[in-house]
């Protein structure tokens, strides 16, 4: 498993370097892509709406021109027919209107009429003539102004509906806009539309904006102006007839007389059922009259439906990628922790193996030295076995102490008490142990334990511990930040003489222990009792503490 994890973690090592940066970067990247897509969709949607609005405006303008062209064609035909007649009567106008059928009504016109040019001196004669032709209530109205040279009364208007009957006899020349349009039509010899007017058909009750288109009729023989064939229009019906020709129903249209888009100039309007958005303006000409067409579309939401779906999907995808990236980076971090933990465990195992080998070698070297020195100074096999057993037990006691401390720092008092434990139970307080708290490294503790064992064994056989009144005082003190000095003093025992030959204990203390401690040992055989001074080095804990392998592995292992 370790090799597999190592390979995977090495492949994914870049994840744990930026545990938060990668998910955030992916989220931001996905969000930016989504916003860019939404922006492209919105631009496309705006372009499509603009194109559709342009198309609708073109279609409405074309429909209006088509309606105008159809009406102008009817008026041209009527003018050509009436021009060849000696007189225009009701039957002739009615027959022409009947031939057109419903074409005028479908195109927004209220009918087809004939208005004759009457000199001011013939007004009464014309009224009498029309009454004699079957219209007893005919009169030319309103009354002529003194300066007026002629009148242009409406003689016939079909169909003979109630609104159209109200217009019979009305003098079109009495109103400036109508008069201006007729004069221009006569001058140009083609149809001309008025501006915004109130039709006389509506009376005064419910005025609706309207307009008229006049076509002059000239006598074929004399070329004199005989009158006008014309059509009255309600502007809203004319615009509605044109709107039926275009594709989209969700647009608003407004038609203005002239170039000014003001309510006073509004001819007709088909409003939207909702707030208006973008608008498009077109200039059109109807009957030589300039009009303004305004087409509007409904106000669009901040985002189109497709953009909202795309934005929602993109954000959901970005959130999903964020979650996945977090899971992946968390797994990478856990794998990295696993690798570090296994690496530490491997280092700990290697360290333990090296330290164990080193300490086993040192211990075996000490044992070999003890065996060699004991053998050379043993008088018998039993003496050799007893001496060796005691020294091995002393070494073992210190080892037990180190094992309990997990080969960590060992208090110097604990080493002294472990080696002198058989004598601590003696009555009379033979032992005095005093000194500040000091911790020793395992190696120094082993060497000190051997030295104390030899000193205690010698004191028990020959020195102050061999008699009830004898005493041993063990004191230590710090001589610096990295050394401690221990004094062993015996008193109250048998007189001490300097031995003739060096015994094993002295050899062990002055050679083996001194070598292990890397410090000289001062051993004196005073008559009052043996005195020994040992200098024990103090090492930093990091230089000897075994690394523990008992920490818990990461949770994902």
Secondary structure, 3 states (H helix, E strand, C coil): CHHHHHHHHHHCHHHHHCCCHHHHHHHHHHHHHHHHHHHHHHHHHHHHHHHHHHHHHHHHHHHHHHHHHHHHHHHHHHHHHHHCCCCCCHHHHHHHHHHHCCHHHHCCECCEEEEEEEEHHHHHHHHHHHHHCCCCCCCCECCCCCCCCEEEEEEEEECCCHHHHHHCCEEHHHCHHHHHHHHHHHHHCCCEECCCEECHHHCCCCCCEEEEEEEEEECCCCCCEEEEEEEEEEHHHHHHHHHCCCCCCCEEEEEEECCCCCHHHEEEEECCCCCEEEEEEEEEEECCEEEEEEEEEECCCCCCHHHHHHHHHHHHHHHHHHHHHHHHHHHHHHHHHHHHHHHHHHHHHHHHHHHHHHHHHHHHHHHHHHHHHHHHHCCCHHHHHHHHHHHHHHHHHHHHHHHHCCCCCEEHHHHHHHHCHHHHCCCCCCEEEEECCCEECHHHHHHHHHHHHHHHHHHHHCCHHHCCCCEEEEEEEEEECCEEEEEEEEECCCCCCCCCCCCHHHHHHHHHHHHHHCCCCEEEEECCEEEEEEEEECCCHHHCCCCCCCCCCCCCC
